Every structure is written in C-alpha cells, then in structure tokens.
Amino acid sequence: MATVDGNGGRGTIEILDPTWSEDTRPATLAPRPATLRGGVVALLSNGKAGVDPFFDHVERIIRERWQVAEVVRRSKPNYSAPAPAELITELVGWDAVLTGVGD
C-alpha cells in the first residue's frame, strides 16, 4: 500500500496492491487417463448462471463421444475465491475434472 498526495496537499489517495501474498508452490499436471469410457467426469462450476448451459452442452458431448459412465456437477461456493479444500479432495477421486467460468 502506498499513500500519495493527490489533492494539492489537501488529502491523500491510498493505492492498494492487489497481488496475492500467499506463497505458491510449483504444480505438476495430473496424469491423463488412457480413456474416459466408463469413467466419472466432474464438471466444476464457478457458480455463475452462465456456466450451466455451457456444461449442459459439454455433458452431452462427453457422454456421447467418450461414453463416460457418470457426470458429476459441483459448484464453488464463491466464484472469486479458490475452491475449498473439501471440494478439491472430492474432485481428486474422479477420473477427470473440467472447470468452467459462467461469464
């Protein structure tokens, strides 16, 4: 955060630094499944309304083209925050996860 005299000496303007302050760790990509046939695919929504029609279409495609056994849908409780740890733990159990933004 910085304070700047922006009003000819009559006041100040605060400038906030919006960068993420938490340390990040390098990540590796998960191994790809050999096939999705008979598998379980999760669709993770950011929770905005516009993602539902998109995921309806995606679900039709993955069911028809890749013959998945099940499609599970989950939504983040807050579109602007990372998914909670419990949700991530649940997603790890499925064969594939697709995430989408509803804007």
N, CA, C and O atoms as a Tinker XYZ file with bonds, in Angstrom:
   412  protein
     1  N      0.855000   -1.169000    0.000000    73     2
     2  CA     0.000000    0.000000    0.000000    64     1     3
     3  C      0.898000    1.228000    0.000000    63     2     4     5
     4  O      1.928000    1.260000    0.674000    81     3
     5  N      0.500000    2.223000   -0.754000    73     3     6
     6  CA     1.240000    3.480000   -0.795000    64     5     7
     7  C      0.260000    4.627000   -0.606000    63     6     8     9
     8  O     -0.898000    4.539000   -1.012000    81     7
     9  N      0.726000    5.689000    0.004000    73     7    10
    10  CA    -0.091000    6.884000    0.173000    64     9    11
    11  C      0.515000    7.982000   -0.688000    63    10    12    13
    12  O      1.715000    8.247000   -0.629000    81    11
    13  N     -0.325000    8.606000   -1.477000    73    11    14
    14  CA     0.131000    9.640000   -2.398000    64    13    15
    15  C     -0.666000   10.913000   -2.153000    63    14    16    17
    16  O     -1.883000   10.865000   -1.973000    81    15
    17  N      0.021000   12.050000   -2.145000    73    15    18
    18  CA    -0.675000   13.332000   -2.042000    64    17    19
    19  C     -1.263000   13.615000   -3.416000    63    18    20    21
    20  O     -0.540000   13.996000   -4.336000    81    19
    21  N     -2.563000   13.430000   -3.557000    73    19    22
    22  CA    -3.177000   13.572000   -4.867000    64    21    23
    23  C     -4.162000   14.705000   -4.957000    63    22    24    25
    24  O     -4.918000   14.783000   -5.925000    81    23
    25  N     -4.180000   15.581000   -3.986000    73    23    26
    26  CA    -5.180000   16.627000   -3.983000    64    25    27
    27  C     -4.544000   17.963000   -3.615000    63    26    28    29
    28  O     -5.108000   18.729000   -2.833000    81    27
    29  N     -3.383000   18.240000   -4.170000    73    27    30
    30  CA    -2.727000   19.517000   -3.918000    64    29    31
    31  C     -2.446000   19.763000   -2.452000    63    30    32    33
    32  O     -2.517000   20.904000   -1.998000    81    31
    33  N     -2.129000   18.726000   -1.703000    73    31    34
    34  CA    -1.823000   18.888000   -0.293000    64    33    35
    35  C     -3.042000   18.867000    0.603000    63    34    36    37
    36  O     -2.905000   18.955000    1.823000    81    35
    37  N     -4.254000   18.752000    0.021000    73    35    38
    38  CA    -5.478000   18.775000    0.839000    64    37    39
    39  C     -5.966000   17.385000    1.223000    63    38    40    41
    40  O     -6.963000   17.265000    1.935000    81    39
    41  N     -5.296000   16.340000    0.774000    73    39    42
    42  CA    -5.745000   14.978000    1.083000    64    41    43
    43  C     -4.811000   13.960000    0.466000    63    42    44    45
    44  O     -3.834000   14.310000   -0.196000    81    43
    45  N     -5.115000   12.739000    0.683000    73    43    46
    46  CA    -4.281000   11.672000    0.149000    64    45    47
    47  C     -5.138000   10.640000   -0.567000    63    46    48    49
    48  O     -6.340000   10.521000   -0.332000    81    47
    49  N     -4.485000    9.908000   -1.438000    73    47    50
    50  CA    -5.111000    8.794000   -2.145000    64    49    51
    51  C     -4.348000    7.543000   -1.749000    63    50    52    53
    52  O     -3.121000    7.511000   -1.844000    81    51
    53  N     -5.053000    6.516000   -1.308000    73    51    54
    54  CA    -4.410000    5.255000   -0.972000    64    53    55
    55  C     -4.398000    4.365000   -2.200000    63    54    56    57
    56  O     -5.423000    4.198000   -2.861000    81    55
    57  N     -3.252000    3.797000   -2.506000    73    55    58
    58  CA    -3.121000    2.860000   -3.617000    64    57    59
    59  C     -2.874000    1.493000   -3.000000    63    58    60    61
    60  O     -1.888000    1.297000   -2.290000    81    59
    61  N     -3.767000    0.550000   -3.270000    73    59    62
    62  CA    -3.655000   -0.788000   -2.707000    64    61    63
    63  C     -3.025000   -1.731000   -3.720000    63    62    64    65
    64  O     -3.304000   -1.642000   -4.916000    81    63
    65  N     -2.195000   -2.613000   -3.253000    73    63    66
    66  CA    -1.552000   -3.618000   -4.091000    64    65    67
    67  C     -2.411000   -4.883000   -4.052000    63    66    68    69
    68  O     -2.487000   -5.535000   -3.010000    81    67
    69  N     -3.062000   -5.246000   -5.169000    73    67    70
    70  CA    -3.980000   -6.386000   -5.151000    64    69    71
    71  C     -3.309000   -7.737000   -5.373000    63    70    72    73
    72  O     -4.007000   -8.743000   -5.497000    81    71
    73  N     -1.993000   -7.795000   -5.425000    73    71    74
    74  CA    -1.339000   -9.065000   -5.701000    64    73    75
    75  C     -1.510000  -10.047000   -4.556000    63    74    76    77
    76  O     -1.629000   -9.662000   -3.393000    81    75
    77  N     -1.520000  -11.323000   -4.914000    73    75    78
    78  CA    -1.681000  -12.411000   -3.958000    64    77    79
    79  C     -0.429000  -12.503000   -3.115000    63    78    80    81
    80  O      0.677000  -12.534000   -3.656000    81    79
    81  N     -0.575000  -12.546000   -1.821000    73    79    82
    82  CA     0.588000  -12.523000   -0.941000    64    81    83
    83  C      0.986000  -13.898000   -0.422000    63    82    84    85
    84  O      2.066000  -14.044000    0.149000    81    83
    85  N      0.150000  -14.900000   -0.604000    73    83    86
    86  CA     0.467000  -16.235000   -0.104000    64    85    87
    87  C      1.513000  -16.884000   -1.001000    63    86    88    89
    88  O      1.491000  -16.714000   -2.220000    81    87
    89  N      2.418000  -17.619000   -0.397000    73    87    90
    90  CA     3.431000  -18.326000   -1.172000    64    89    91
    91  C      2.772000  -19.360000   -2.068000    63    90    92    93
    92  O      1.792000  -19.999000   -1.686000    81    91
    93  N      3.321000  -19.516000   -3.259000    73    91    94
    94  CA     2.821000  -20.529000   -4.174000    64    93    95
    95  C      3.878000  -21.613000   -4.337000    63    94    96    97
    96  O      5.077000  -21.357000   -4.224000    81    95
    97  N      3.419000  -22.802000   -4.599000    73    95    98
    98  CA     4.316000  -23.921000   -4.824000    64    97    99
    99  C      4.176000  -24.378000   -6.267000    63    98   100   101
   100  O      3.092000  -24.281000   -6.842000    81    99
   101  N      5.250000  -24.873000   -6.860000    73    99   102
   102  CA     5.140000  -25.388000   -8.227000    64   101   103
   103  C      4.152000  -26.553000   -8.270000    63   102   104   105
   104  O      4.039000  -27.316000   -7.310000    81   103
   105  N      3.458000  -26.679000   -9.361000    73   103   106
   106  CA     2.485000  -27.758000   -9.517000    64   105   107
   107  C      2.865000  -28.610000  -10.723000    63   106   108   109
   108  O      3.500000  -28.129000  -11.662000    81   107
   109  N      2.478000  -29.851000  -10.686000    73   107   110
   110  CA     2.671000  -30.735000  -11.826000    64   109   111
   111  C      1.301000  -31.143000  -12.347000    63   110   112   113
   112  O      0.326000  -31.184000  -11.596000    81   111
   113  N      1.239000  -31.439000  -13.620000    73   111   114
   114  CA    -0.020000  -31.879000  -14.208000    64   113   115
   115  C     -0.343000  -33.292000  -13.763000    63   114   116   117
   116  O      0.551000  -34.126000  -13.615000    81   115
   117  N     -1.616000  -33.556000  -13.551000    73   115   118
   118  CA    -2.049000  -34.902000  -13.205000    64   117   119
   119  C     -1.888000  -35.807000  -14.427000    63   118   120   121
   120  O     -1.995000  -35.338000  -15.560000    81   119
   121  N     -1.635000  -37.079000  -14.210000    73   119   122
   122  CA    -1.547000  -37.994000  -15.356000    64   121   123
   123  C     -2.894000  -38.085000  -16.065000    63   122   124   125
   124  O     -3.947000  -38.070000  -15.428000    81   123
   125  N     -2.843000  -38.180000  -17.382000    73   123   126
   126  CA    -4.077000  -38.282000  -18.162000    64   125   127
   127  C     -4.562000  -39.723000  -18.173000    63   126   128   129
   128  O     -3.758000  -40.646000  -18.299000    81   127
   129  N     -5.881000  -39.927000  -18.041000    73   127   130
   130  CA    -6.392000  -41.303000  -18.131000    64   129   131
   131  C     -6.260000  -41.808000  -19.568000    63   130   132   133
   132  O     -6.338000  -41.027000  -20.516000    81   131
   133  N     -6.062000  -43.099000  -19.720000    73   131   134
   134  CA    -5.944000  -43.687000  -21.058000    64   133   135
   135  C     -7.262000  -43.557000  -21.823000    63   134   136   137
   136  O     -7.264000  -43.402000  -23.044000    81   135
   137  N     -8.375000  -43.622000  -21.103000    73   135   138
   138  CA    -9.692000  -43.498000  -21.714000    64   137   139
   139  C    -10.664000  -42.915000  -20.690000    63   138   140   141
   140  O    -10.446000  -43.017000  -19.482000    81   139
   141  N    -11.724000  -42.311000  -21.182000    73   139   142
   142  CA   -12.793000  -41.833000  -20.295000    64   141   143
   143  C    -13.983000  -42.788000  -20.311000    63   142   144   145
   144  O    -14.906000  -42.652000  -19.508000    81   143
   145  N    -13.958000  -43.757000  -21.231000    73   143   146
   146  CA   -15.056000  -44.726000  -21.350000    64   145   147
   147  C    -15.271000  -45.417000  -20.009000    63   146   148   149
   148  O    -14.350000  -46.013000  -19.451000    81   147
   149  N    -16.506000  -45.329000  -19.497000    73   147   150
   150  CA   -16.843000  -45.953000  -18.233000    64   149   151
   151  C    -16.366000  -45.193000  -17.002000    63   150   152   153
   152  O    -16.548000  -45.654000  -15.875000    81   151
   153  N    -15.760000  -44.040000  -17.213000    73   151   154
   154  CA   -15.222000  -43.266000  -16.100000    64   153   155
   155  C    -16.211000  -42.258000  -15.544000    63   154   156   157
   156  O    -17.342000  -42.133000  -16.014000    81   155
   157  N    -15.750000  -41.548000  -14.535000    73   155   158
   158  CA   -16.547000  -40.500000  -13.899000    64   157   159
   159  C    -15.843000  -39.171000  -14.145000    63   158   160   161
   160  O    -14.668000  -39.010000  -13.817000    81   159
   161  N    -16.573000  -38.223000  -14.724000    73   159   162
   162  CA   -16.039000  -36.900000  -15.020000    64   161   163
   163  C    -16.800000  -35.880000  -14.182000    63   162   164   165
   164  O    -18.030000  -35.898000  -14.132000    81   163
   165  N    -16.064000  -35.000000  -13.531000    73   163   166
   166  CA   -16.674000  -33.937000  -12.740000    64   165   167
   167  C    -16.631000  -32.633000  -13.522000    63   166   168   169
   168  O    -15.637000  -32.327000  -14.181000    81   167
   169  N    -17.698000  -31.879000  -13.449000    73   167   170
   170  CA   -17.768000  -30.540000  -14.023000    64   169   171
   171  C    -17.839000  -29.564000  -12.852000    63   170   172   173
   172  O    -18.807000  -29.564000  -12.092000    81   171
   173  N    -16.813000  -28.739000  -12.715000    73   171   174
   174  CA   -16.734000  -27.791000  -11.602000    64   173   175
   175  C    -17.075000  -26.395000  -12.097000    63   174   176   177
   176  O    -16.357000  -25.821000  -12.916000    81   175
   177  N    -18.164000  -25.863000  -11.598000    73   175   178
   178  CA   -18.646000  -24.532000  -11.980000    64   177   179
   179  C    -18.100000  -23.476000  -11.034000    63   178   180   181
   180  O    -17.843000  -23.743000   -9.860000    81   179
   181  N    -17.925000  -22.264000  -11.570000    73   179   182
   182  CA   -17.557000  -21.155000  -10.695000    64   181   183
   183  C    -18.783000  -20.606000   -9.970000    63   182   184   185
   184  O    -18.661000  -19.706000   -9.139000    81   183
   185  N    -19.949000  -21.135000  -10.274000    73   183   186
   186  CA   -21.168000  -20.759000   -9.571000    64   185   187
   187  C    -21.993000  -19.685000  -10.250000    63   186   188   189
   188  O    -23.062000  -19.328000   -9.755000    81   187
   189  N    -21.524000  -19.163000  -11.369000    73   187   190
   190  CA   -22.304000  -18.155000  -12.079000    64   189   191
   191  C    -23.289000  -18.831000  -13.024000    63   190   192   193
   192  O    -23.036000  -19.932000  -13.513000    81   191
   193  N    -24.413000  -18.163000  -13.279000    73   191   194
   194  CA   -25.513000  -18.757000  -14.041000    64   193   195
   195  C    -25.126000  -19.150000  -15.457000    63   194   196   197
   196  O    -25.645000  -20.138000  -15.975000    81   195
   197  N    -24.244000  -18.419000  -16.092000    73   195   198
   198  CA   -23.901000  -18.682000  -17.484000    64   197   199
   199  C    -23.177000  -19.983000  -17.736000    63   198   200   201
   200  O    -23.082000  -20.420000  -18.883000    81   199
   201  N    -22.663000  -20.614000  -16.695000    73   199   202
   202  CA   -21.918000  -21.853000  -16.902000    64   201   203
   203  C    -22.850000  -23.053000  -17.098000    63   202   204   205
   204  O    -22.448000  -24.029000  -17.731000    81   203
   205  N    -24.058000  -23.013000  -16.586000    73   203   206
   206  CA   -24.965000  -24.164000  -16.698000    64   205   207
   207  C    -25.281000  -24.553000  -18.140000    63   206   208   209
   208  O    -25.155000  -25.732000  -18.470000    81   207
   209  N    -25.684000  -23.634000  -19.016000    73   207   210
   210  CA   -25.942000  -24.029000  -20.407000    64   209   211
   211  C    -24.686000  -24.574000  -21.102000    63   210   212   213
   212  O    -24.771000  -25.497000  -21.912000    81   211
   213  N    -23.548000  -24.008000  -20.787000    73   211   214
   214  CA   -22.289000  -24.490000  -21.358000    64   213   215
   215  C    -22.015000  -25.919000  -20.890000    63   214   216   217
   216  O    -21.674000  -26.782000  -21.699000    81   215
   217  N    -22.163000  -26.171000  -19.593000    73   215   218
   218  CA   -21.916000  -27.507000  -19.065000    64   217   219
   219  C    -22.968000  -28.509000  -19.544000    63   218   220   221
   220  O    -22.654000  -29.692000  -19.678000    81   219
   221  N    -24.202000  -28.076000  -19.806000    73   219   222
   222  CA   -25.201000  -28.977000  -20.393000    64   221   223
   223  C    -24.679000  -29.506000  -21.724000    63   222   224   225
   224  O    -24.776000  -30.700000  -22.006000    81   223
   225  N    -24.131000  -28.619000  -22.534000    73   223   226
   226  CA   -23.592000  -28.989000  -23.842000    64   225   227
   227  C    -22.356000  -29.890000  -23.684000    63   226   228   229
   228  O    -22.237000  -30.907000  -24.366000    81   227
   229  N    -21.448000  -29.516000  -22.793000    73   227   230
   230  CA   -20.253000  -30.319000  -22.551000    64   229   231
   231  C    -20.642000  -31.719000  -22.076000    63   230   232   233
   232  O    -20.055000  -32.708000  -22.515000    81   231
   233  N    -21.610000  -31.807000  -21.199000    73   231   234
   234  CA   -22.034000  -33.114000  -20.696000    64   233   235
   235  C    -22.563000  -33.996000  -21.819000    63   234   236   237
   236  O    -22.236000  -35.181000  -21.884000    81   235
   237  N    -23.379000  -33.427000  -22.704000    73   235   238
   238  CA   -23.877000  -34.208000  -23.844000    64   237   239
   239  C    -22.722000  -34.752000  -24.675000    63   238   240   241
   240  O    -22.728000  -35.918000  -25.070000    81   239
   241  N    -21.739000  -33.910000  -24.936000    73   239   242
   242  CA   -20.597000  -34.328000  -25.760000    64   241   243
   243  C    -19.806000  -35.441000  -25.083000    63   242   244   245
   244  O    -19.507000  -36.451000  -25.721000    81   243
   245  N    -19.465000  -35.284000  -23.819000    73   243   246
   246  CA   -18.633000  -36.304000  -23.183000    64   245   247
   247  C    -19.385000  -37.618000  -22.970000    63   246   248   249
   248  O    -18.776000  -38.688000  -22.960000    81   247
   249  N    -20.698000  -37.539000  -22.801000    73   247   250
   250  CA   -21.472000  -38.782000  -22.688000    64   249   251
   251  C    -21.524000  -39.504000  -24.039000    63   250   252   253
   252  O    -21.336000  -40.719000  -24.102000    81   251
   253  N    -21.778000  -38.756000  -25.117000    73   251   254
   254  CA   -21.908000  -39.359000  -26.449000    64   253   255
   255  C    -20.554000  -39.775000  -27.029000    63   254   256   257
   256  O    -20.401000  -40.905000  -27.491000    81   255
   257  N    -19.594000  -38.889000  -27.009000    73   255   258
   258  CA   -18.323000  -39.127000  -27.689000    64   257   259
   259  C    -17.380000  -40.039000  -26.900000    63   258   260   261
   260  O    -16.690000  -40.876000  -27.482000    81   259
   261  N    -17.353000  -39.877000  -25.582000    73   259   262
   262  CA   -16.386000  -40.633000  -24.780000    64   261   263
   263  C    -17.037000  -41.665000  -23.872000    63   262   264   265
   264  O    -16.346000  -42.315000  -23.087000    81   263
   265  N    -18.346000  -41.828000  -23.961000    73   263   266
   266  CA   -19.089000  -42.847000  -23.223000    64   265   267
   267  C    -18.702000  -42.934000  -21.737000    63   266   268   269
   268  O    -18.421000  -44.017000  -21.222000    81   267
   269  N    -18.692000  -41.795000  -21.071000    73   267   270
   270  CA   -18.426000  -41.803000  -19.633000    64   269   271
   271  C    -19.611000  -42.441000  -18.909000    63   270   272   273
   272  O    -20.747000  -42.374000  -19.378000    81   271
   273  N    -19.335000  -43.052000  -17.774000    73   271   274
   274  CA   -20.395000  -43.706000  -17.009000    64   273   275
   275  C    -21.221000  -42.700000  -16.221000    63   274   276   277
   276  O    -22.427000  -42.866000  -16.037000    81   275
   277  N    -20.537000  -41.643000  -15.755000    73   275   278
   278  CA   -21.230000  -40.683000  -14.890000    64   277   279
   279  C    -20.607000  -39.302000  -15.030000    63   278   280   281
   280  O    -19.396000  -39.161000  -15.200000    81   279
   281  N    -21.459000  -38.290000  -14.956000    73   279   282
   282  CA   -21.010000  -36.903000  -14.911000    64   281   283
   283  C    -21.512000  -36.322000  -13.595000    63   282   284   285
   284  O    -22.710000  -36.343000  -13.308000    81   283
   285  N    -20.582000  -35.803000  -12.801000    73   283   286
   286  CA   -20.898000  -35.232000  -11.501000    64   285   287
   287  C    -20.693000  -33.728000  -11.598000    63   286   288   289
   288  O    -19.661000  -33.277000  -12.095000    81   287
   289  N    -21.640000  -32.959000  -11.139000    73   287   290
   290  CA   -21.511000  -31.499000  -11.163000    64   289   291
   291  C    -21.345000  -30.947000   -9.763000    63   290   292   293
   292  O    -22.056000  -31.322000   -8.831000    81   291
   293  N    -20.388000  -30.049000   -9.643000    73   291   294
   294  CA   -20.159000  -29.348000   -8.381000    64   293   295
   295  C    -19.971000  -27.870000   -8.692000    63   294   296   297
   296  O    -19.596000  -27.501000   -9.806000    81   295
   297  N    -20.236000  -27.025000   -7.694000    73   295   298
   298  CA   -20.043000  -25.584000   -7.826000    64   297   299
   299  C    -19.227000  -25.063000   -6.660000    63   298   300   301
   300  O    -19.366000  -25.516000   -5.524000    81   299
   301  N    -18.380000  -24.107000   -6.965000    73   299   302
   302  CA   -17.667000  -23.417000   -5.889000    64   301   303
   303  C    -18.664000  -22.526000   -5.154000    63   302   304   305
   304  O    -19.564000  -21.966000   -5.780000    81   303
   305  N    -18.522000  -22.387000   -3.844000    73   303   306
   306  CA   -19.451000  -21.530000   -3.105000    64   305   307
   307  C    -19.224000  -20.040000   -3.355000    63   306   308   309
   308  O    -20.119000  -19.230000   -3.115000    81   307
   309  N    -18.053000  -19.677000   -3.828000    73   307   310
   310  CA   -17.728000  -18.273000   -4.073000    64   309   311
   311  C    -16.936000  -18.203000   -5.378000    63   310   312   313
   312  O    -15.825000  -18.727000   -5.463000    81   311
   313  N    -17.507000  -17.559000   -6.390000    73   311   314
   314  CA   -16.871000  -17.554000   -7.705000    64   313   315
   315  C    -15.512000  -16.868000   -7.730000    63   314   316   317
   316  O    -14.696000  -17.169000   -8.600000    81   315
   317  N    -15.251000  -15.967000   -6.811000    73   315   318
   318  CA   -13.996000  -15.217000   -6.856000    64   317   319
   319  C    -12.910000  -15.789000   -5.944000    63   318   320   321
   320  O    -11.812000  -15.238000   -5.860000    81   319
   321  N    -13.215000  -16.882000   -5.271000    73   319   322
   322  CA   -12.240000  -17.490000   -4.360000    64   321   323
   323  C    -11.865000  -18.879000   -4.855000    63   322   324   325
   324  O    -12.620000  -19.495000   -5.608000    81   323
   325  N    -10.722000  -19.369000   -4.444000    73   323   326
   326  CA   -10.363000  -20.752000   -4.794000    64   325   327
   327  C    -11.374000  -21.740000   -4.218000    63   326   328   329
   328  O    -12.063000  -21.444000   -3.241000    81   327
   329  N    -11.450000  -22.894000   -4.824000    73   327   330
   330  CA   -12.342000  -23.934000   -4.305000    64   329   331
   331  C    -11.880000  -24.365000   -2.920000    63   330   332   333
   332  O    -10.678000  -24.462000   -2.674000    81   331
   333  N    -12.815000  -24.623000   -2.015000    73   331   334
   334  CA   -12.443000  -25.065000   -0.668000    64   333   335
   335  C    -11.722000  -26.419000   -0.708000    63   334   336   337
   336  O    -11.907000  -27.206000   -1.636000    81   335
   337  N    -10.919000  -26.666000    0.290000    73   335   338
   338  CA   -10.116000  -27.898000    0.368000    64   337   339
   339  C    -10.994000  -29.151000    0.297000    63   338   340   341
   340  O    -10.611000  -30.134000   -0.337000    81   339
   341  N    -12.168000  -29.128000    0.941000    73   339   342
   342  CA   -13.047000  -30.308000    0.913000    64   341   343
   343  C    -13.501000  -30.627000   -0.507000    63   342   344   345
   344  O    -13.608000  -31.795000   -0.882000    81   343
   345  N    -13.767000  -29.594000   -1.290000    73   343   346
   346  CA   -14.189000  -29.787000   -2.672000    64   345   347
   347  C    -13.038000  -30.340000   -3.507000    63   346   348   349
   348  O    -13.246000  -31.245000   -4.315000    81   347
   349  N    -11.854000  -29.823000   -3.329000    73   347   350
   350  CA   -10.685000  -30.325000   -4.051000    64   349   351
   351  C    -10.452000  -31.794000   -3.705000    63   350   352   353
   352  O    -10.157000  -32.600000   -4.588000    81   351
   353  N    -10.580000  -32.141000   -2.446000    73   351   354
   354  CA   -10.406000  -33.533000   -2.020000    64   353   355
   355  C    -11.417000  -34.435000   -2.716000    63   354   356   357
   356  O    -11.076000  -35.542000   -3.132000    81   355
   357  N    -12.652000  -33.973000   -2.847000    73   355   358
   358  CA   -13.687000  -34.747000   -3.528000    64   357   359
   359  C    -13.348000  -34.910000   -5.011000    63   358   360   361
   360  O    -13.501000  -36.000000   -5.563000    81   359
   361  N    -12.895000  -33.846000   -5.653000    73   359   362
   362  CA   -12.588000  -33.880000   -7.084000    64   361   363
   363  C    -11.455000  -34.843000   -7.420000    63   362   364   365
   364  O    -11.438000  -35.429000   -8.502000    81   363
   365  N    -10.524000  -35.008000   -6.509000    73   363   366
   366  CA    -9.372000  -35.879000   -6.751000    64   365   367
   367  C     -9.804000  -37.320000   -6.990000    63   366   368   369
   368  O     -9.086000  -38.072000   -7.650000    81   367
   369  N    -10.949000  -37.716000   -6.474000    73   367   370
   370  CA   -11.414000  -39.090000   -6.608000    64   369   371
   371  C    -11.988000  -39.446000   -7.967000    63   370   372   373
   372  O    -12.267000  -40.620000   -8.209000    81   371
   373  N    -12.173000  -38.510000   -8.844000    73   371   374
   374  CA   -12.777000  -38.808000  -10.146000    64   373   375
   375  C    -11.730000  -38.907000  -11.236000    63   374   376   377
   376  O    -10.585000  -38.493000  -11.053000    81   375
   377  N    -12.132000  -39.463000  -12.383000    73   375   378
   378  CA   -11.193000  -39.721000  -13.482000    64   377   379
   379  C    -10.736000  -38.451000  -14.184000    63   378   380   381
   380  O     -9.598000  -38.369000  -14.646000    81   379
   381  N    -11.609000  -37.473000  -14.265000    73   379   382
   382  CA   -11.261000  -36.210000  -14.926000    64   381   383
   383  C    -12.133000  -35.104000  -14.351000    63   382   384   385
   384  O    -13.249000  -35.354000  -13.896000    81   383
   385  N    -11.617000  -33.884000  -14.375000    73   383   386
   386  CA   -12.364000  -32.720000  -13.897000    64   385   387
   387  C    -12.239000  -31.613000  -14.941000    63   386   388   389
   388  O    -11.140000  -31.287000  -15.390000    81   387
   389  N    -13.376000  -31.043000  -15.317000    73   387   390
   390  CA   -13.408000  -29.877000  -16.184000    64   389   391
   391  C    -13.947000  -28.725000  -15.363000    63   390   392   393
   392  O    -14.902000  -28.889000  -14.604000    81   391
   393  N    -13.345000  -27.574000  -15.510000    73   391   394
   394  CA   -13.825000  -26.409000  -14.775000    64   393   395
   395  C    -14.226000  -25.331000  -15.767000    63   394   396   397
   396  O    -13.638000  -25.232000  -16.844000    81   395
   397  N    -15.216000  -24.526000  -15.421000    73   395   398
   398  CA   -15.698000  -23.506000  -16.323000    64   397   399
   399  C    -16.125000  -22.245000  -15.615000    63   398   400   401
   400  O    -16.485000  -22.253000  -14.438000    81   399
   401  N    -16.075000  -21.161000  -16.364000    73   399   402
   402  CA   -16.463000  -19.838000  -15.878000    64   401   403
   403  C    -17.738000  -19.430000  -16.606000    63   402   404   405
   404  O    -17.831000  -19.566000  -17.826000    81   403
   405  N    -18.710000  -18.935000  -15.864000    73   403   406
   406  CA   -20.009000  -18.634000  -16.442000    64   405   407
   407  C    -20.208000  -17.194000  -16.883000    63   406   408   409
   408  O    -21.345000  -16.721000  -16.899000    81   407
   409  N    -19.173000  -16.493000  -17.233000    73   407   410
   410  CA   -19.322000  -15.112000  -17.709000    64   409   411
   411  C    -19.472000  -15.055000  -19.211000    63   410   412
   412  O    -19.608000  -13.971000  -19.778000    81   411
